[in-house]
Amino acid sequence: MMKLYWSPRSRSFTALWLMEETGQPYERVLIDISTGAQKTPEFLAVNPMGKVPALTDGAIAIAEAAAICAYVAERFPDAKLAPPLGDARRAKYLQWLFFGPSCIEPALLQIFAKLQVPSSTAAWGDATQVFDVLDKAVEKGPWILGDDFSAADIVIGSGLNFAIRQFKMVPPRPAFDRYIDRCVARPAFQRAEKIAAG
């Protein structure tokens, strides 16, 4: 059985929501980052970076929320969280799956820390561009790939919910509000929220 190493109020929510979407049994292992539990030798053996989330699947250990999403979506194809190999939508799925850690998270750091980074040298461009591009992508709806919900929506939806509704780091936009509402309405999202709330 897979083990998800997680902590409330962290990036772990993405992986928690993902696991709930699969409908598969898994074990949750709470890593209390407020006490430094992520720095224990036992956890560092799972993720040497000492960050949550992390996941084990037998002898396999994997960290980073988007990578966990990619791995689990392929591990449980019946959950239909990823277009299969050969599907034309797979390229866009992978693009949006990694847009979260590659663009949204650095853009949020730029906003939070008030960093002045030339857009020509920043891998994510700039924060305004990130959210303008994302706005256009989600306004078509209902999901990032159109009619089919995927693990990419879990990554993007978690990031937008965190940035807009939880921490108000990014001003709301109508397309974002509608998209987040659809994410929050999913039963798996609601189960994950209850678990995270304790």
CORRABEL-V734379 format. One line per field, one symbol per residue. ss: DSSP state (h for helix, s for strand, l for the rest). phi: phi as a letter, one per 20 degrees, with the letter a starting at -180 (. if undefined). psi: psi as a letter, one per 20 degrees, with the letter a starting at -180 (. if undefined). Layout:
ss->???
phi->???
psi->???
This chain:
ss->lssssslllllhhhhhhhhhhhlllsssssllhhhlhhhlhhhhhhlllllllssssllsssslhhhhhhhhhhhlhhhllllllllllhhhhhhhhhhhhhhhhhhhhhhhhlllllllllllllhhhhhhhhhhhhhlllsllsllllhhhhhhhhhhhhhhhhlllllllhhhhhhhhhhhllhhhhhhhhhhhl
phi->.fddebbflbfgggfffgffffmefbdedfdfffdnffdfgffffecgfmcdebbdcmeecbcmgfffgffffffcffflebffgnffffffgfgfgefgfecffffffgffelfdcgffdegenbgffgffffgffefflfcfdnfdfbfffffffffffffeeedlecffcgffffffgfffffgffffffffffn
psi->pqpoprqqlaihhghggghhhhjqqqppoponiijjhijqhghhhgoiikqqrrqqncippqrpghhgggghhhhmhiiljpqrpiphihghghghgihfhhggghhhggggilpopphiiphjdrgggghgghghhihgahrhjdipqrhhhggggggggghghgilhppqqghgggggghghiphhghghggghi.
